[in-house]
Amino acid sequence: MKGPLFYSKILLFGEYGIIKDSKGLSIPYNFYNGALKVSDDLSSEAKKSNESLKKFALYLDELQQEPDSLVSFDIEKLTEDVENRMYFDSSIPQGYGVGSSGALVAAIYDKYAADKITVLENLTRDKLLKLKSIFGAMESFFHGKSSGLDPLNSYLSLPILINSKDNIEPTGIPSQAVDGKGAVFLLDSGTTGETAPMVQIFMENMKQEGFRNMLKDQFIKHTDACVDDFLKGDVKSLFTNLKHLSDTVLTNFKPMIPAQFHKLWKQGIDTNDYYLKLCGSGGGGYILGFTQDIEQAKKALEGYKLEVVYNF
């Protein structure tokens, strides 16, 4: 048995902000993917995945018995498949901010949910919000409170525009310019990040009025502008707003940026060769970069691993 592929995702804009109703833009990233598989001979990695699925099955059984549960699963079939050595075979790096648990949640929902909402039907806003709620509840098993966006992106395999918590829609993004000099890229920090502790730090900071004001007046303002610019294809305005956003993050989200990258982050802002921002919750994993000249950025970031995800 081998299930369909589910892809990783990149939240281009909106990390942390969407918790407080900023806009966001999430795109599928087909370079990494995962699928449910059954095998008689499990590697140590596959064994770990199989063990995790056992616990996940118990969690989903409890979830569907809650009085206000939005979803029910064929738990018998899921348990039987897990007993038969099912695991999630994935190339998506864990703790890198590209949605490894999201792809797994999408795969489990796709295979075992009863009355599932499918990609082929007319996806009304209500259906999207219902899916997002279901996925949020499912993914909470992996790292505390989840918005449900990562699995939604993986399940639909479409870019998703977040206008606010209760207003999300699939969207089109400008098509890539294959030979474009501008690029969005991933920078490998070489360490993994844990989502829960980072969100904890953010929630603590939110208790301070100064931080809340900065979030509203700077962080969310620049994030929303970046989303609008990116969707319109207004590159000039996008890079102006990206510079502000990158600077705001460096000043106010230092704990989420691995220490060895503080200098590199500042260098991008000072030289305008590239601008860095968080990819997911930060703390490690990937850092997201934007540049108007990818060759120049590669020179400036020599010695670091860069992966181009989008050209313009």
Backbone as CSV, one residue per row, in Angstrom:
resi,resn,N_x,N_y,N_z,CA_x,CA_y,CA_z,C_x,C_y,C_z
1,MET,0.826,-1.197,0.000,0.000,0.000,0.000,0.869,1.260,0.000
2,LYS,0.441,2.221,-0.839,1.102,3.527,-0.791,0.043,4.574,-1.083
3,GLY,-0.108,5.524,-0.173,-1.140,6.555,-0.336,-0.679,7.679,-1.247
4,PRO,-1.600,8.628,-1.545,-1.229,9.784,-2.378,-0.207,10.675,-1.670
5,LEU,0.487,11.475,-2.456,1.517,12.370,-1.910,0.901,13.648,-1.355
6,PHE,1.425,14.094,-0.231,1.034,15.396,0.322,2.293,16.239,0.481
7,TYR,2.176,17.521,0.063,3.371,18.357,-0.041,3.617,19.209,1.199
8,SER,4.856,19.682,1.300,5.193,20.649,2.342,4.604,22.010,1.957
9,LYS,4.726,22.961,2.862,4.192,24.301,2.573,5.182,25.348,3.054
10,ILE,5.014,26.539,2.522,5.783,27.684,3.035,4.796,28.799,3.325
11,LEU,4.824,29.277,4.566,4.036,30.458,4.909,4.910,31.655,4.536
12,LEU,4.601,32.251,3.383,5.428,33.363,2.901,5.328,34.562,3.842
13,PHE,4.092,34.832,4.274,3.856,35.977,5.163,2.805,35.598,6.192
14,GLY,2.975,36.123,7.406,1.913,35.947,8.394,2.306,35.204,9.651
15,GLU,3.555,34.692,9.733,3.947,33.963,10.954,3.752,34.860,12.176
16,TYR,3.191,34.315,13.209,2.832,35.044,14.442,1.707,36.060,14.210
17,GLY,1.780,36.826,13.147,0.737,37.836,12.908,-0.643,37.228,12.790
18,ILE,-0.744,36.069,12.136,-2.088,35.496,11.924,-2.743,35.087,13.242
19,ILE,-1.936,34.899,14.282,-2.524,34.622,15.601,-3.345,35.846,16.019
20,LYS,-2.903,37.015,15.581,-3.581,38.263,15.957,-4.249,38.920,14.746
21,ASP,-4.687,38.102,13.806,-5.515,38.563,12.677,-4.817,39.402,11.620
22,SER,-3.523,39.195,11.424,-2.894,39.827,10.259,-3.272,39.013,9.028
23,LYS,-2.936,39.525,7.872,-3.090,38.718,6.659,-1.989,37.666,6.626
24,GLY,-2.161,36.684,5.786,-1.127,35.675,5.610,-1.217,35.094,4.207
25,LEU,-0.125,34.515,3.755,-0.119,33.869,2.443,0.745,32.618,2.538
26,SER,0.103,31.494,2.241,0.771,30.202,2.368,0.766,29.513,1.005
27,ILE,1.905,28.958,0.608,1.963,28.295,-0.704,2.488,26.861,-0.554
28,PRO,1.987,25.929,-1.393,2.536,24.572,-1.343,3.969,24.587,-1.873
29,TYR,4.789,23.695,-1.347,6.182,23.601,-1.798,6.451,22.143,-2.154
30,ASN,6.422,21.871,-3.476,6.409,20.478,-3.943,7.742,19.745,-3.846
31,PHE,8.774,20.478,-3.421,10.101,19.860,-3.340,10.122,18.751,-2.290
32,TYR,9.338,18.936,-1.219,9.250,17.919,-0.166,7.835,17.343,-0.133
33,ASN,7.734,16.063,0.155,6.400,15.472,0.269,6.426,14.222,1.145
34,GLY,5.242,13.715,1.433,5.151,12.506,2.243,3.922,11.711,1.847
35,ALA,3.924,10.407,2.148,2.787,9.536,1.857,2.720,8.428,2.906
36,LEU,1.503,7.943,3.157,1.344,6.805,4.063,1.763,5.531,3.336
37,LYS,2.528,4.689,4.018,2.993,3.435,3.401,2.908,2.309,4.415
38,VAL,2.806,1.084,3.903,2.906,-0.091,4.774,4.078,-0.920,4.281
39,SER,4.894,-1.381,5.217,6.048,-2.188,4.822,6.303,-3.243,5.885
40,ASP,6.803,-4.406,5.455,7.112,-5.483,6.417,8.410,-5.194,7.152
41,ASP,9.276,-4.458,6.487,10.601,-4.241,7.060,10.789,-2.746,7.335
42,LEU,10.647,-2.335,8.585,10.671,-0.910,8.900,12.062,-0.450,9.330
43,SER,12.509,0.665,8.739,13.758,1.296,9.196,13.498,1.890,10.583
44,SER,14.540,2.351,11.259,14.333,2.904,12.605,13.469,4.174,12.519
45,GLU,13.642,4.927,11.447,12.847,6.149,11.227,11.363,5.787,11.053
46,ALA,11.117,4.750,10.236,9.740,4.309,9.975,9.098,3.744,11.240
47,LYS,9.900,3.065,12.062,9.390,2.522,13.340,8.922,3.660,14.232
48,LYS,9.733,4.735,14.288,9.367,5.903,15.106,8.039,6.496,14.629
49,SER,7.905,6.583,13.299,6.679,7.122,12.714,5.489,6.229,13.064
50,ASN,5.685,4.917,12.984,4.629,3.952,13.294,4.188,4.080,14.762
51,GLU,5.165,4.238,15.658,4.853,4.413,17.093,4.034,5.692,17.308
52,SER,4.455,6.751,16.620,3.763,8.035,16.742,2.324,7.912,16.224
53,LEU,2.135,7.156,15.129,0.791,6.969,14.566,-0.122,6.211,15.534
54,LYS,0.464,5.288,16.306,-0.325,4.557,17.326,-0.935,5.552,18.307
55,LYS,-0.082,6.460,18.794,-0.556,7.462,19.764,-1.557,8.418,19.106
56,PHE,-1.282,8.762,17.849,-2.157,9.688,17.118,-3.550,9.072,16.953
57,ALA,-3.600,7.779,16.665,-4.887,7.077,16.495,-5.715,7.155,17.783
58,LEU,-5.060,6.982,18.927,-5.758,7.080,20.223,-6.289,8.505,20.430
59,TYR,-5.448,9.467,20.067,-5.834,10.876,20.200,-7.060,11.186,19.328
60,LEU,-7.052,10.692,18.075,-8.163,10.966,17.151,-9.449,10.309,17.642
61,ASP,-9.314,9.126,18.267,-10.471,8.430,18.825,-11.107,9.290,19.925
62,GLU,-10.259,9.877,20.771,-10.771,10.773,21.827,-11.395,12.032,21.214
63,LEU,-10.725,12.551,20.199,-11.169,13.796,19.554,-12.582,13.649,18.999
64,GLN,-12.844,12.515,18.335,-14.150,12.362,17.681,-15.277,12.095,18.679
65,GLN,-14.888,11.792,19.917,-15.931,11.541,20.923,-16.311,12.796,21.706
66,GLU,-15.611,13.886,21.431,-15.976,15.145,22.094,-17.341,15.595,21.575
67,PRO,-18.181,16.175,22.462,-19.558,16.519,22.077,-19.652,17.426,20.843
68,ASP,-18.696,18.352,20.697,-18.792,19.286,19.559,-17.835,18.909,18.424
69,SER,-17.486,17.629,18.344,-16.523,17.204,17.322,-17.078,17.402,15.911
70,LEU,-16.229,17.933,15.030,-16.645,18.209,13.647,-16.357,17.031,12.717
71,VAL,-15.734,15.983,13.250,-15.221,14.943,12.350,-15.282,13.581,13.017
72,SER,-15.493,12.546,12.193,-15.338,11.182,12.728,-14.446,10.388,11.773
73,PHE,-13.735,9.430,12.336,-12.757,8.655,11.573,-13.091,7.165,11.618
74,ASP,-12.582,6.454,10.641,-12.658,4.989,10.697,-11.467,4.516,11.539
75,ILE,-11.631,4.606,12.864,-10.526,4.314,13.781,-10.123,2.840,13.699
76,GLU,-11.127,1.966,13.479,-10.825,0.521,13.379,-9.833,0.259,12.258
77,LYS,-10.144,0.841,11.101,-9.270,0.653,9.927,-7.890,1.271,10.190
78,LEU,-7.883,2.473,10.767,-6.619,3.156,11.069,-5.771,2.312,12.025
79,THR,-6.403,1.811,13.095,-5.677,0.995,14.083,-5.138,-0.277,13.436
80,GLU,-5.967,-0.877,12.599,-5.548,-2.110,11.908,-4.337,-1.840,10.998
81,ASP,-4.400,-0.723,10.257,-3.283,-0.388,9.361,-2.000,-0.090,10.147
82,VAL,-2.167,0.596,11.287,-0.999,0.898,12.125,-0.403,-0.406,12.673
83,GLU,-1.281,-1.345,13.082,-0.808,-2.665,13.559,-0.062,-3.398,12.442
84,ASN,-0.486,-3.135,11.198,0.171,-3.766,10.038,1.386,-2.983,9.553
85,ARG,1.957,-2.181,10.437,3.202,-1.442,10.185,3.065,-0.282,9.193
86,MET,1.973,0.448,9.295,1.863,1.652,8.462,2.710,2.763,9.086
87,TYR,3.312,3.582,8.215,4.088,4.737,8.685,3.969,5.852,7.651
88,PHE,4.441,7.031,8.014,4.401,8.158,7.088,5.794,8.334,6.504
89,ASP,5.906,8.016,5.232,7.198,8.084,4.552,7.371,9.493,3.990
90,SER,8.260,10.274,4.599,8.290,11.703,4.286,9.703,12.220,4.067
91,SER,9.832,13.093,3.056,11.123,13.769,2.845,11.096,15.165,3.475
92,ILE,9.950,15.514,4.118,9.802,16.862,4.695,10.600,16.936,5.994
93,PRO,11.580,17.830,6.070,12.370,17.886,7.312,11.515,18.336,8.498
94,GLN,11.704,17.693,9.650,10.922,18.048,10.827,11.589,19.196,11.581
95,GLY,10.761,20.079,12.136,11.293,21.210,12.903,11.932,22.266,12.018
96,TYR,11.517,22.322,10.747,12.113,23.286,9.805,11.125,24.356,9.335
97,GLY,9.889,24.264,9.840,8.909,25.299,9.488,8.297,25.131,8.118
98,VAL,8.374,23.901,7.560,7.763,23.687,6.237,6.623,22.670,6.280
99,GLY,6.086,22.437,7.480,4.815,21.709,7.563,4.896,20.199,7.551
100,SER,5.856,19.595,8.267,5.949,18.120,8.252,4.718,17.474,8.904
101,SER,4.254,18.030,10.039,3.076,17.423,10.670,1.811,17.749,9.869
102,GLY,1.811,18.892,9.181,0.652,19.260,8.361,0.377,18.254,7.259
103,ALA,1.436,17.796,6.608,1.273,16.825,5.517,0.745,15.494,6.056
104,LEU,1.224,15.097,7.220,0.755,13.846,7.839,-0.728,13.951,8.199
105,VAL,-1.124,15.069,8.808,-2.530,15.274,9.177,-3.418,15.215,7.932
106,ALA,-2.969,15.861,6.845,-3.744,15.848,5.596,-3.897,14.420,5.065
107,ALA,-2.822,13.644,5.145,-2.853,12.261,4.643,-3.824,11.393,5.454
108,ILE,-3.812,11.560,6.785,-4.700,10.767,7.655,-6.164,11.151,7.430
109,TYR,-6.420,12.442,7.331,-7.794,12.908,7.071,-8.285,12.350,5.731
110,ASP,-7.436,12.460,4.729,-7.803,12.023,3.379,-8.188,10.542,3.364
111,LYS,-7.478,9.729,4.126,-7.696,8.272,4.069,-8.756,7.764,5.047
112,TYR,-8.879,8.407,6.216,-9.714,7.795,7.267,-10.917,8.623,7.726
113,ALA,-11.050,9.865,7.281,-12.192,10.671,7.744,-13.473,10.212,7.059
114,ALA,-14.557,10.161,7.846,-15.868,9.857,7.258,-16.446,11.168,6.730
115,ASP,-17.271,11.097,5.685,-17.900,12.301,5.099,-16.909,13.427,4.876
116,LYS,-15.764,13.106,4.302,-14.738,14.156,4.188,-15.091,15.180,3.107
117,ILE,-14.628,16.387,3.343,-14.765,17.455,2.334,-13.639,17.233,1.332
118,THR,-13.984,17.121,0.044,-12.927,16.816,-0.922,-12.530,18.066,-1.717
119,VAL,-11.380,17.958,-2.328,-10.825,19.074,-3.107,-11.661,19.331,-4.359
120,LEU,-12.427,18.305,-4.781,-13.140,18.407,-6.056,-14.460,19.164,-5.950
121,GLU,-14.976,19.301,-4.717,-16.271,19.983,-4.604,-16.080,21.489,-4.549
122,ASN,-17.201,22.201,-4.584,-17.155,23.654,-4.525,-16.737,24.069,-3.115
123,LEU,-15.518,24.595,-2.996,-14.995,24.904,-1.661,-15.490,26.275,-1.194
124,THR,-16.648,26.283,-0.551,-17.182,27.534,-0.016,-16.324,27.963,1.182
125,ARG,-16.498,29.205,1.601,-15.745,29.692,2.758,-16.054,28.847,3.991
126,ASP,-17.341,28.471,4.152,-17.732,27.645,5.305,-17.003,26.315,5.318
127,LYS,-16.898,25.699,4.144,-16.205,24.393,4.056,-14.721,24.553,4.385
128,LEU,-14.125,25.633,3.881,-12.706,25.878,4.158,-12.469,26.083,5.654
129,LEU,-13.355,26.860,6.282,-13.201,27.121,7.717,-13.428,25.855,8.533
130,LYS,-14.370,25.009,8.064,-14.615,23.749,8.763,-13.377,22.851,8.660
131,LEU,-12.830,22.763,7.452,-11.604,21.970,7.255,-10.477,22.496,8.141
132,LYS,-10.320,23.822,8.161,-9.253,24.443,8.955,-9.426,24.100,10.441
133,SER,-10.680,24.134,10.927,-10.950,23.794,12.335,-10.624,22.337,12.628
134,ILE,-11.052,21.454,11.716,-10.772,20.016,11.895,-9.261,19.791,11.937
135,PHE,-8.569,20.388,10.956,-7.107,20.198,10.883,-6.403,20.791,12.102
136,GLY,-6.915,21.927,12.588,-6.332,22.548,13.779,-6.425,21.622,14.980
137,ALA,-7.609,21.003,15.144,-7.810,20.072,16.266,-6.918,18.837,16.114
138,MET,-6.793,18.348,14.886,-5.954,17.161,14.646,-4.482,17.467,14.893
139,GLU,-4.021,18.612,14.366,-2.591,18.915,14.431,-2.140,19.329,15.833
140,SER,-3.108,19.721,16.674,-2.757,20.096,18.050,-2.056,18.956,18.786
141,PHE,-2.267,17.740,18.327,-1.577,16.578,18.903,-0.055,16.741,18.808
142,PHE,0.408,17.377,17.740,1.860,17.439,17.490,2.552,18.604,18.172
143,HIS,1.947,19.788,18.153,2.654,20.892,18.830,1.720,21.916,19.449
144,GLY,0.953,21.460,20.432,0.099,22.429,21.124,-0.924,23.027,20.174
145,LYS,-1.296,24.259,20.381,-2.370,24.869,19.600,-1.949,25.062,18.143
146,SER,-2.801,24.591,17.239,-2.494,24.725,15.809,-3.594,25.510,15.109
147,SER,-3.196,26.317,14.117,-4.195,27.078,13.351,-4.889,26.195,12.317
148,GLY,-4.266,25.069,11.963,-4.837,24.183,10.946,-4.477,24.569,9.523
149,LEU,-3.686,25.638,9.391,-3.352,26.131,8.044,-2.412,25.209,7.278
150,ASP,-1.410,24.673,7.985,-0.431,23.814,7.293,-1.105,22.603,6.651
151,PRO,-1.931,21.856,7.424,-2.598,20.706,6.798,-3.549,21.137,5.684
152,LEU,-4.196,22.296,5.867,-5.134,22.776,4.839,-4.389,23.009,3.527
153,ASN,-3.229,23.633,3.635,-2.421,23.902,2.452,-1.989,22.605,1.778
154,SER,-1.557,21.664,2.608,-1.079,20.387,2.101,-2.226,19.599,1.457
155,TYR,-3.378,19.654,2.081,-4.546,18.898,1.594,-5.060,19.450,0.269
156,LEU,-5.139,20.779,0.172,-5.688,21.397,-1.046,-4.635,21.555,-2.141
157,SER,-3.371,21.632,-1.725,-2.270,21.888,-2.661,-2.500,23.155,-3.482
158,LEU,-3.004,24.176,-2.812,-3.264,25.465,-3.464,-2.713,26.577,-2.572
159,PRO,-2.298,27.701,-3.172,-1.948,28.844,-2.317,-3.187,29.301,-1.550
160,ILE,-3.001,29.677,-0.285,-4.134,30.111,0.526,-3.873,31.516,1.042
161,LEU,-4.877,32.372,0.830,-4.802,33.744,1.321,-5.602,33.828,2.619
162,ILE,-4.946,34.277,3.670,-5.622,34.467,4.951,-5.912,35.958,5.071
163,ASN,-7.195,36.306,5.015,-7.563,37.718,5.186,-7.706,38.052,6.663
164,SER,-8.248,37.096,7.402,-8.381,37.197,8.860,-8.698,35.787,9.348
165,LYS,-8.859,35.625,10.646,-9.120,34.288,11.206,-10.304,33.597,10.544
166,ASP,-11.375,34.377,10.262,-12.605,33.763,9.734,-12.781,33.998,8.247
167,ASN,-11.730,34.408,7.596,-11.856,34.710,6.176,-10.610,34.218,5.434
168,ILE,-10.728,33.021,4.884,-9.612,32.450,4.114,-10.127,32.010,2.756
169,GLU,-9.262,32.039,1.775,-9.698,31.637,0.426,-8.500,31.124,-0.369
170,PRO,-8.770,30.168,-1.281,-7.688,29.784,-2.196,-7.395,30.982,-3.088
171,THR,-6.159,31.142,-3.501,-5.824,32.305,-4.318,-4.838,31.909,-5.404
172,GLY,-4.726,32.772,-6.405,-3.681,32.558,-7.409,-2.520,33.460,-7.063
173,ILE,-1.302,33.021,-7.327,-0.162,33.920,-7.132,0.440,34.196,-8.509
174,PRO,1.115,35.342,-8.669,1.694,35.642,-9.990,2.570,34.483,-10.467
175,SER,2.454,34.145,-11.746,3.252,32.995,-12.214,4.734,33.367,-12.191
176,GLN,5.535,32.329,-11.999,6.972,32.571,-11.822,7.624,33.032,-13.121
177,ALA,8.596,33.895,-12.970,9.432,34.252,-14.119,10.650,33.332,-14.043
178,VAL,10.670,32.325,-14.891,11.686,31.272,-14.783,13.103,31.841,-14.800
179,ASP,13.321,32.867,-15.632,14.674,33.432,-15.701,14.767,34.745,-14.922
180,GLY,13.804,34.963,-14.005,13.802,36.196,-13.213,14.993,36.246,-12.267
181,LYS,15.512,37.461,-12.050,16.653,37.617,-11.127,16.203,37.603,-9.675
182,GLY,14.954,38.061,-9.447,14.416,38.108,-8.085,14.033,36.710,-7.627
183,ALA,14.147,36.451,-6.322,13.820,35.114,-5.837,13.404,35.125,-4.369
184,VAL,12.569,34.135,-4.052,12.312,33.778,-2.653,13.145,32.527,-2.412
185,PHE,13.881,32.485,-1.310,14.714,31.299,-1.077,14.641,30.857,0.383
186,LEU,15.025,29.618,0.614,15.135,29.084,1.970,16.608,29.029,2.333
187,LEU,16.911,29.453,3.545,18.278,29.416,4.057,18.290,28.423,5.219
188,ASP,19.131,27.405,5.115,19.162,26.364,6.142,19.970,26.828,7.354
189,SER,19.312,26.895,8.517,20.031,27.353,9.719,20.884,26.232,10.317
190,GLY,20.653,25.000,9.851,21.448,23.872,10.343,20.981,23.311,11.672
191,THR,19.930,23.933,12.258,19.391,23.387,13.507,17.877,23.296,13.386
192,THR,17.255,22.417,14.202,15.797,22.347,14.156,15.202,23.285,15.189
193,GLY,13.971,23.681,14.941,13.275,24.561,15.881,12.046,23.862,16.430
194,GLU,11.692,24.163,17.659,10.472,23.611,18.258,9.404,24.697,18.253
195,THR,8.218,24.375,17.729,7.157,25.385,17.627,6.653,25.839,18.996
196,ALA,6.307,24.879,19.862,5.622,25.222,21.125,6.380,26.262,21.982
197,PRO,7.703,26.072,22.249,8.402,27.068,23.075,8.445,28.460,22.451
198,MET,8.539,28.503,21.112,8.585,29.806,20.428,7.251,30.543,20.581
199,VAL,6.155,29.794,20.413,4.821,30.395,20.555,4.627,30.859,22.005
200,GLN,5.185,30.100,22.936,5.126,30.445,24.358,5.789,31.810,24.611
201,ILE,6.978,32.001,24.026,7.704,33.278,24.168,6.845,34.419,23.607
202,PHE,6.257,34.157,22.434,5.416,35.175,21.784,4.241,35.555,22.691
203,MET,3.583,34.534,23.248,2.416,34.787,24.110,2.813,35.570,25.374
204,GLU,3.999,35.269,25.904,4.503,36.025,27.064,4.708,37.494,26.690
205,ASN,5.349,37.703,25.527,5.601,39.079,25.056,4.306,39.862,24.853
206,MET,3.250,39.125,24.434,1.970,39.773,24.152,1.338,40.396,25.400
207,LYS,1.859,40.023,26.569,1.324,40.597,27.822,1.809,42.046,28.013
208,GLN,2.841,42.410,27.239,3.379,43.782,27.369,2.720,44.707,26.340
209,GLU,2.286,45.835,26.813,1.572,46.767,25.935,2.450,47.238,24.772
210,GLY,3.731,47.517,25.069,4.652,47.982,24.022,4.769,46.978,22.883
211,PHE,4.842,45.703,23.240,4.962,44.651,22.222,3.675,44.570,21.397
212,ARG,2.545,44.671,22.091,1.248,44.606,21.376,1.120,45.758,20.389
213,ASN,1.552,46.945,20.817,1.483,48.109,19.916,2.397,47.937,18.711
214,MET,3.616,47.423,18.971,4.569,47.184,17.865,3.951,46.199,16.875
215,LEU,3.297,45.169,17.403,2.715,44.135,16.535,1.678,44.750,15.601
216,LYS,0.830,45.583,16.170,-0.248,46.186,15.378,0.290,47.264,14.428
217,ASP,1.116,48.174,14.961,1.520,49.354,14.187,2.649,49.080,13.198
218,GLN,3.450,48.044,13.448,4.567,47.762,12.545,4.450,46.384,11.897
219,PHE,4.507,45.365,12.736,4.592,44.002,12.204,3.394,43.655,11.309
220,ILE,2.190,43.866,11.820,0.997,43.492,11.036,0.820,44.429,9.837
221,LYS,1.115,45.708,10.050,1.004,46.681,8.944,1.910,46.266,7.769
222,HIS,3.180,45.940,8.062,4.112,45.564,6.984,3.771,44.187,6.401
223,THR,3.315,43.269,7.251,2.927,41.935,6.757,1.778,42.063,5.761
224,ASP,0.736,42.803,6.143,-0.429,42.978,5.251,-0.014,43.613,3.927
225,ALA,0.873,44.621,4.014,1.334,45.308,2.794,2.114,44.342,1.899
226,CYS,2.947,43.484,2.518,3.725,42.500,1.743,2.804,41.517,1.005
227,VAL,1.766,41.067,1.694,0.810,40.133,1.060,0.170,40.801,-0.153
228,ASP,-0.311,42.041,0.027,-0.962,42.762,-1.084,0.005,42.969,-2.249
229,ASP,1.230,43.403,-1.925,2.240,43.653,-2.971,2.577,42.380,-3.738
230,PHE,2.757,41.286,-2.995,3.144,40.019,-3.630,2.046,39.550,-4.589
231,LEU,0.793,39.613,-4.135,-0.317,39.141,-4.983,-0.515,40.032,-6.211
232,LYS,-0.228,41.337,-6.044,-0.359,42.265,-7.187,0.848,42.202,-8.116
233,GLY,1.943,41.605,-7.611,3.174,41.570,-8.399,3.902,42.905,-8.391
234,ASP,3.678,43.728,-7.366,4.347,45.026,-7.249,5.681,44.836,-6.512
235,VAL,6.705,44.490,-7.270,7.992,44.102,-6.677,8.654,45.267,-5.934
236,LYS,8.564,46.465,-6.511,9.233,47.625,-5.892,8.676,47.884,-4.488
237,SER,7.365,47.948,-4.389,6.722,48.198,-3.096,6.951,47.021,-2.141
238,LEU,6.923,45.802,-2.697,7.143,44.603,-1.880,8.484,44.681,-1.146
239,PHE,9.539,45.064,-1.860,10.864,45.086,-1.229,11.022,46.233,-0.222
240,THR,10.316,47.325,-0.446,10.299,48.398,0.559,9.682,47.878,1.856
241,ASN,8.538,47.193,1.718,7.842,46.678,2.903,8.592,45.508,3.543
242,LEU,9.255,44.707,2.703,10.044,43.586,3.238,11.186,44.081,4.118
243,LYS,11.806,45.179,3.686,12.917,45.734,4.466,12.422,46.152,5.863
244,HIS,11.267,46.829,5.884,10.670,47.234,7.173,10.345,46.000,8.023
245,LEU,9.768,44.995,7.367,9.355,43.782,8.090,10.573,43.058,8.668
246,SER,11.609,42.918,7.857,12.832,42.239,8.287,13.450,42.951,9.490
247,ASP,13.455,44.278,9.432,14.011,45.098,10.506,13.180,44.966,11.797
248,THR,11.856,44.978,11.630,10.945,44.835,12.778,11.160,43.489,13.474
249,VAL,11.336,42.436,12.667,11.537,41.096,13.238,12.879,41.035,13.980
250,LEU,13.927,41.590,13.371,15.249,41.564,14.015,15.216,42.292,15.364
251,THR,14.501,43.398,15.407,14.432,44.191,16.638,13.571,43.536,17.717
252,ASN,12.456,42.912,17.300,11.453,42.490,18.288,11.276,40.980,18.448
253,PHE,11.880,40.201,17.546,11.699,38.741,17.622,13.046,38.026,17.735
254,LYS,13.995,38.677,18.407,15.350,38.115,18.497,15.400,36.658,18.971
255,PRO,14.625,36.262,20.012,14.720,34.870,20.482,14.342,33.845,19.408
256,MET,13.535,34.272,18.408,13.094,33.348,17.356,14.134,33.215,16.236
257,ILE,15.163,34.071,16.269,16.218,34.016,15.247,17.444,33.355,15.874
258,PRO,17.922,32.236,15.315,19.130,31.622,15.876,20.248,32.664,15.989
259,ALA,20.932,32.680,17.150,21.899,33.741,17.475,22.937,33.967,16.379
260,GLN,23.390,32.860,15.756,24.461,33.003,14.761,23.978,33.694,13.476
261,PHE,22.659,33.980,13.398,22.136,34.625,12.183,21.796,36.096,12.390
262,HIS,21.967,36.603,13.610,21.626,38.006,13.867,22.440,38.944,12.967
263,LYS,23.743,38.648,12.855,24.624,39.511,12.067,24.284,39.455,10.568
264,LEU,24.034,38.236,10.109,23.698,38.010,8.700,22.390,38.714,8.341
265,TRP,21.456,38.675,9.256,20.142,39.307,9.104,20.322,40.821,8.912
266,LYS,21.138,41.400,9.809,21.409,42.849,9.777,22.147,43.222,8.489
267,GLN,23.074,42.365,8.080,23.863,42.618,6.862,22.946,42.764,5.647
268,GLY,21.916,41.926,5.569,20.967,42.002,4.448,20.248,43.336,4.414
269,ILE,19.823,43.799,5.591,19.098,45.075,5.689,20.028,46.242,5.311
270,ASP,21.280,46.173,5.766,22.233,47.264,5.506,22.668,47.336,4.041
271,THR,22.841,46.169,3.408,23.361,46.153,2.029,22.256,46.118,0.974
272,ASN,21.028,45.740,1.385,19.906,45.516,0.452,20.160,44.367,-0.526
273,ASP,21.125,43.500,-0.226,21.381,42.341,-1.098,20.271,41.297,-0.952
274,TYR,19.689,41.233,0.232,18.625,40.258,0.525,17.949,40.719,1.813
275,TYR,16.722,40.243,2.043,16.056,40.490,3.328,15.604,39.148,3.889
276,LEU,15.840,38.937,5.177,15.463,37.669,5.797,14.217,37.841,6.659
277,LYS,13.452,36.761,6.760,12.308,36.763,7.678,12.107,35.357,8.218
278,LEU,11.262,35.239,9.227,11.030,33.929,9.828,10.254,33.035,8.869
279,CYS,10.555,31.758,8.939,9.809,30.750,8.167,9.133,29.865,9.209
280,GLY,7.831,30.036,9.413,7.186,29.336,10.518,7.535,30.032,11.824
281,SER,7.629,29.258,12.895,7.791,29.877,14.219,9.231,30.273,14.531
282,GLY,10.193,29.842,13.696,11.593,30.217,13.937,12.242,29.349,15.001
283,GLY,13.334,29.862,15.564,14.066,29.094,16.566,15.050,28.107,15.960
284,GLY,15.043,28.008,14.644,15.889,27.051,13.934,15.209,26.719,12.619
285,GLY,15.553,25.588,12.027,14.936,25.211,10.749,15.322,26.172,9.641
286,TYR,14.387,26.443,8.767,14.670,27.354,7.657,14.417,28.805,8.039
287,ILE,15.166,29.681,7.380,14.893,31.112,7.407,14.495,31.455,5.976
288,LEU,13.522,32.344,5.827,13.044,32.690,4.491,13.773,33.942,4.011
289,GLY,14.196,33.929,2.762,14.907,35.083,2.221,14.245,35.604,0.957
290,PHE,14.376,36.895,0.728,13.866,37.530,-0.489,14.990,38.371,-1.078
291,THR,15.162,38.306,-2.375,16.202,39.113,-3.014,15.750,39.565,-4.390
292,GLN,16.271,40.714,-4.824,15.985,41.173,-6.195,17.068,40.695,-7.152
293,ASP,18.123,40.107,-6.593,19.213,39.603,-7.430,19.804,38.359,-6.769
294,ILE,19.360,37.203,-7.218,19.726,35.954,-6.545,21.231,35.680,-6.616
295,GLU,21.875,36.076,-7.706,23.331,35.844,-7.814,24.080,36.663,-6.758
296,GLN,23.636,37.910,-6.591,24.235,38.789,-5.589,24.019,38.210,-4.180
297,ALA,22.802,37.713,-3.938,22.474,37.137,-2.622,23.338,35.904,-2.349
298,LYS,23.531,35.081,-3.381,24.356,33.865,-3.211,25.795,34.236,-2.848
299,LYS,26.296,35.295,-3.497,27.661,35.761,-3.177,27.730,36.236,-1.717
300,ALA,26.739,37.037,-1.334,26.715,37.604,0.020,26.546,36.515,1.081
301,LEU,25.884,35.420,0.687,25.614,34.339,1.646,26.457,33.101,1.349
302,GLU,27.629,33.339,0.817,28.523,32.228,0.466,28.788,31.348,1.695
303,GLY,28.776,30.035,1.464,29.025,29.128,2.584,27.740,28.659,3.256
304,TYR,26.601,29.269,2.866,25.313,28.847,3.427,24.512,28.088,2.372
305,LYS,23.637,27.206,2.831,22.820,26.426,1.894,21.554,27.193,1.530
306,LEU,21.428,27.526,0.255,20.259,28.260,-0.244,19.432,27.363,-1.159
307,GLU,18.110,27.449,-1.033,17.208,26.695,-1.916,16.207,27.682,-2.484
308,VAL,16.212,27.889,-3.782,15.263,28.835,-4.395,13.879,28.170,-4.488
309,VAL,12.847,28.893,-4.025,11.501,28.320,-4.074,10.591,29.043,-5.059
310,TYR,10.981,30.246,-5.459,10.103,31.028,-6.334,10.925,32.113,-6.999
311,ASN,10.739,32.279,-8.322,11.472,33.324,-9.061,10.532,34.401,-9.539
312,PHE,10.979,35.669,-9.510,10.172,36.738,-10.119,11.068,37.816,-10.733
